[in-house]
């Protein structure tokens, strides 16, 4: 299976469900790699909450994805069964409850397909989302939301970089925070050499584009785009 880091730029034309359907075709390996890339960190965050030993959590997560690859289990997902992320979380729970011991024995015996996961990055992501008072399910939802928001920010940054406006993006990105003090606009204006009013207008355009990309990215996880607004509300509720 291709490493997540080798996948390259995502296309907004493909959705999680279209990638699930590709698991039965010639693009199965790439589709599986993309799905694993998008969901492994939230799943790892869930495992870290359930398994306090970091190395055991890493081992279990690695074993789960090897299980997914070996069993082609993601092909069983279907929109009528609910959100795809709910399907993969239930799959992980079932694996932890029933299959981990058997998979570990198989791995020790050498019948194990390694799936490359960057656990240093995963641990940093976990440290952003977890709190002792959170249930594992809430940690998963919060981690999934932040993973998706990171993808939106990366896409927005890439657009500005492609347009030769990376410095402009760096100056404006702090304005994506909902409540920005007036003094911040003065600082942005000084950096961009525009008026404070011009800085506010530029920030407003950036937020608008961010919202557009957010809707596109959320839409990729759904079968029905009519659910986008409800999904976004649930996402931000998970951050509360």
N, C-alpha and C positions, 0 to 999 in steps of 0.2 A: 504494500500500500504506500502511496506517495506520502511524504512527510508533510504535515500541515504547513510548515514554513515554505514549502516548495510550490504551493498551490497557486500563488500569484493573485492578481486583482480579481475580486469578485465581480460578477455581472448581476445587475439587479433584475435581469430578465429571468433568472432561475430562482425558484422558491425551494424551501425545504421539501415540500411535497413533490415538486417536479424532480428533485434529486432522489427522493425515495423511489419514484417510479423508474428512474434511470438505473436503479440497482439490479434490474433484470436485463439490462442492455449492455452494449459495448463500452459505455462510459461509466460502468459500475465502480471501478476502482477510484476514479476521480470524484464521483459523487459521494462515495463512502468517506473519502478523505476530507471532503468539504464538510460533511455532516459531523464527523468527529472533531474537526477543527472548531466548529461553532459551538459544540456542546460539552467538550471535555472539561473545560475549566469550571463551569457550574456544577457538573457532576463530581469533580474532584473536591470542590468546596463542600458538597454534601458529605462526601466520604470523610473529609478532614473533621467535620463536626461530629461524626459518629465514631471515628477511630482516632484516638488522641495521638497514637504513635505515628509520627510523620512517615517513616519508612514503610510501615505497614499500610498506611493510607495510600502511598504511592504504588506499592506493590498491588494492592487491591484494585486500584483504578486501572493500572496497566493490564492486569488480568481481565478486568471487565471488557476493555476494548479488544483484547485478544479474543475473548469469547464472542464479542459482537462480530468480529471479522470471520472467525472460524465457523460460526453458526448462521451467518447471514441473517441475523435476527431482526435487523432494521426493516427488512422487507415485509415484516408482519404489520408494520405501522399503517394506519389508514385514517383519513380525516374524520370519518364517522365515529372513530374511537376517541376523539378529543385532540387536544393540542399535541404536537409532536414532542415538545419538551416534557409533557406529562407522560408520554409513552416511554421516553428514554429514562426518565426518573423511575418509573415503575419497573422497567427492565433492570435497572441497577439495584433497586430494592430486592427484587426477586433473586438476582444473582448473589447479593450479599447474604440473603437468607438461606439459599438452597445450593448454590453452585460453587461458592468460593473455595471450599475445601477440596472439591474434586478438581477444579481448575488449577489450584496451587500444586496439587500432586502431579498433574499432567505437565505443568510448567517445569517442575523440578526434574521430571523425566525427560525433558528436552523437546516434547511435542508442543511447542509454544511459538507463536508468531509475534515478534516484537512490533509494537506500534509506537512510533516516536512521539513522546510528549515532553514538553519543556517544563519540568516540575519547578524550576527556579521561578519561572514566570507564573506558574500556577500558585505557588506559595505567596508570591507578592499579591496576586489577585485575591487570594483567600484572606490575607491580612486587611484588605480594603473592605471586605464585606461582612466579616463574621463578628459577632459579639456573643458573650456568654449567655445572654438572655434570649437569644434567638433559637427557635427550633431548627433542626436540620432542613426541613422543607422550606422554611422562610429563608434560610441562608442560600439554598438553591435558587429560589425565585429572585432574590436580591442579586446573586452572582450572575444569573442569566440576564437580568436587566442591565447591569453594568457592562457585561460583555457586549450586549447589543449596542448600548450607548457609545462604547469605545469604537465599535465599527463605524457608527455614524460620524464620530469625530475624525476618525482616520480618513473616511471618504471625503469629508469636507476639507481636511488639510490637503489631501491629494489633489483636489480640484484647484485649490489656490496654488499649489506647487506647480501644477501643469501650466497654469496661467502666468507663472513667474511672479506670484504675489504672496510667497510664503511669509515674508517679513510683515506684510499687511495682515495676514491671518494671525501671526503670532501676537501682533499688537491688539487685535480685536477679539481674540478668543476668550479673554476674561469677561467680555460682555455677554457671553452665553449664559453666565450665571444669572438667574432670574432677577435678583436685586443688586444693582450696581450703583454705587455711590456716585454723585455728581463729579467728585474730584477725579474719579477714574476716567471719566470722559475727557477731562482736561488733560490727563496724562496721555490718553490715546491720541487726542488731537495734536499734542506736542510731538509725539512720535511720528505721526503720519503727516505732520505739517499741514493740518486742516483746522477749521474752526471747531469748537465743541459741538455746534449744531451739526456740522458735517460728520463728526465722529459718531454722534447719535444716529444719524441716518445710515451710516455705514454699518453700525452695530445692528440696527434694525433689519437691514438687508441680510446680514449674516444669520441672525436668528430665524428669519423667514426661510432661508435656504436650509438651515439645520432642521427646521420642522418638516420641510419637504422630504429631506433625506431620511428623517426618522420615520415618516409614514411609509416610504418605500421599503426601508429595512424591516419594519414591523410587518408590512404586507408580504414580505418574502417568507415569513414564518407561518402564514395563514393560508387556508384554502379559499376563504371567502373574505374579500376586502371590505365587506360591510362591517366586519368585526374589528377594524383597525382602531377606531376611537376607543372602544371598550378595552381593547388590549393595552393601549397606551395608558389609560386610566389605571388599569391593574398594575402595570409596570411601575408607575410612579408611586402607587400606593405601597409597593414592596420596598421602596426606598425610605418610606416614612418611619 
